[in-house]
Amino acid sequence: MPNKFQQLSKKYTLLKKGWSPQQNLFYGFSTYIILGFLLLCLPIVQKQSASALDHLFISTSAVSTTGLVTISIFDTYNFFGQFIIMILIQLGGIGYLSFTTFMLLSTTRKMTIWHKKILSTEFTLPKTIRINDFLKSVILFTFIMELIGAILFFIAFNSESAPFWETLWSSIFHSVSTFCTAGFSLFNSGFTEYVENHFVNFIISMLAICGSLGFIVITDFGMFIRKKSHKLSFTTKIILYGFLILLSFGTVFFYFFEPSISNLSGNSRFLASFFQTMTAMTTVGFNTVDFGMFSQAMMLICIFLMYIGASPSGTAGGIKITTLTAVFAILKSQLKGSKNITFLGRIIPYERLYVATSAFIFYTIIILIGTFLITITNDLKFEEILFEVASALGTVGISTGITSDINTFGKIVVILLMFIGRLGVLTFGLAIWARSKNEEGTPTLKGDIAV
């Protein structure tokens, strides 16, 4: 029996090595989802029964770090079920093979060519950052931030006179969910009761921003602090500038033009405006006000922010700030009649521009197709469906409240959108259509770029 198992294991290993990096990511994340689905279907992890589709939906949402749910996490799953969901969120947040490769480096200090190819495909890195340094930063920074987050959440929740172990578990779960920008909560009302709680708003914002800004930025800053000769990469500068501009833009618009928060006082209104902008951009998926009450104008702003997302190689979804800046640079160069395409005084290589425009076009097409499929099969408001699709593909997790009202076909569409969003649209396309892993001219970058 052991010999047969070893033979099957060797055959499977050879099979994986024959796949392209994109196909390995496709099947790797699919495996996580299927295993999570099977575990969540076990009666031993449930408080009350739910349909198989709901369990599949939750598993996909957790691995993709989206946060859209069709059932209550707290009411449906007991501690073991909630723990499984947290593990799926963690695996989805740090990426396929990241933890196992980190353990490999910790024991043998060697990374196989196969591991390097897959990790380089999943995490689009600038040339100034080595994959080994980057991977160590991912694991260590994730652990440190989630530990800090759990402690801070415990302090915040401990004043609510809940049992110690319940408070501790809630703190750990929400810390992992927030840093991985997953948006899963054990509170049925989310964080709407904390709209004026500055401490809780700060904890969520800090963890979500650190996670979504990306491990590129964290690794780059770490090297900048340790090595005096190291300079911040162009990618890091683009991410920081773009993030601050979009965050300011969204906050101002929400503060002045969203009627549903006009009843809040000045400081609380600003906090609510900042938080809703932050949650859409970082794709953390938590909200302190009801998005279902938003005006159509602000829903459009929110869709735009979800569409963009934050940083490549972070926990956020969307087309990424780097892709937006590349497309903007193309437009600016065309309007000025310039031959070179530049941003912040730097020429962007054409191969990067090809990846950015491909991701931009493909991402938009998928949103249109997803919206069409759900609209044609569900009698719901168009803006709510578009919002849901943008949230699913951007792995955001905020909703106007229609997730559980979508029919079976629509939920399957949303599941596919969440899965594609986690992989990256170009990774998904290459996994499906690439003819071979060594095909000349096939890009190895994910659906976002690092310029």
Summary of the structure (lengths in Angstrom):
residues: 451
radius of gyration: 21.4
end to end distance: 51.0
largest distance: 69.8
contacts: 1570
relative contact order: 0.12
helix: 69%
strand: 1%
